[in-house]
Amino acid sequence: MESTFPVDAIINSTKELFKGSSSAPFSLHEPWFEDTQAWANVKDCLDTGWVSSGGKWVNDFEKKICEYTGAKFAIAVTNGTVALRLALHLVGVRDNDEVIIPPLSFVATANAIKHLGAHPHFVDIESNSLGMCPELLSHWLDNVAEKTSKGVFNKSTQRRISAVLPVHVFGHPARIERLNAICSEWGLPVVEDAAEALGSFVGKTHCGRFGKVGIFSFNGNKIITAGGGGALITDDPDLALRAKHLSTTAKIPHPWNFFHDEIAWNDRMPNLNAALVVAQLADINKRISLKQSLHAIYTKAFAHINEIRVLQPSSRVHWNHWLITMYIDLDDDVEVIQVRDQLLKSLHDQKFMSRPVWQPLHTLPMFTDCPKSCLEICSHYALRLINLPSSPQLVQQIS
Ligand SMILES: *Cc1c(COP(=O)(O)O)cnc(C)c1O
């Protein structure tokens, strides 16, 4: 059966938006250093020789992340995956434990759990925030988990459930207050994967500050990039000290002695990378407001097409607009796959690098045997979401 889905109308609307621009291809999210001190900061690293771990930009980076997010402590590390692994270790995740995560995330969320020898345990998302569903989490724990003096255990695998790791998908805050409340009833620590959510708030509280620890990524595609980088934030002074210690090979600070008091990691962010982040953090609000305009432009451009809609933020949050997402409103799974692939091909043909959402984690070969709730909401959305090019500088290309 031929689909009547209006691929051509969508392509025409996109073409119309960018008709005056010569800067194709339009990537999903590109680094942007225009009007920043990035060049001067990097030059300072080269001129002074402070290019590696340690240096004034790392200290400045940690201070500015605290100022911007309101967290008491920030620890700079080499990337978001490392930040997740370190955060999970610090809240007590150990070999053969289970960590509850949503199935709709970047693969790093599940990988970091496996890096510690633990196992992802999937609980479905909700349609509004695309984050882990609090009501389902509560219901699911009531059914599968048991609280004992030694912790929370999965009754069917007999493994300990040692943390819950919600994700703020595309920068949209999950319903984190509710998730937090449920986890605290169970005595489960919350680590927030806020890799995509720098600049996103619930009320006045920055994402990553609700749980015991939150993490950010400064990968090349994130709202601000270090080239590669990550950070942990927390209000817990002991946890912050431990994070710094374990990320610097557990070396006891001393002017010349090499004494390390446990096996640890080399996770520290180099000064060069921190210099780049400091430069971009200075204008993060400008970036977010440009992305907000881009979101409004897409929303308007596609408004006349009933079969798709551009996802809107919930009114209770301040969204950083990291990735702008289109939802294909079709019931039939077979038809939607056909239409989506056709649409992606046509968009790519005109150098418009839109992407489907990640393949759900529980369907990847490494995670198919992991424990899971019914994951039908994730399965539904995974087929119907397309991310649109969302770089702030793209606004300047629109005619
Ligand atoms: C980018 C990302 C990560 C990993 O960060 P890296 O810096 O690439 O290691 C983790 N989780 C989510 C949700 C991400 O988007």
The ligand as an ORCA input file, in Angstrom:
! r2SCAN-3c Opt
* xyz 0 1
  C      26.686     12.288     25.213
  C      26.000     11.438     26.207
  C      26.693     10.642     27.130
  C      28.167     10.399     27.065
  O      28.977     11.482     27.024
  P      30.404     11.386     26.280
  O      31.043     12.666     26.656
  O      30.142     11.257     24.814
  O      31.124     10.192     26.845
  C      25.975      9.966     28.101
  N      24.639     10.030     28.146
  C      23.926     10.750     27.269
  C      22.450     10.805     27.413
  C      24.585     11.456     26.253
  O      23.867     12.158     25.360
*
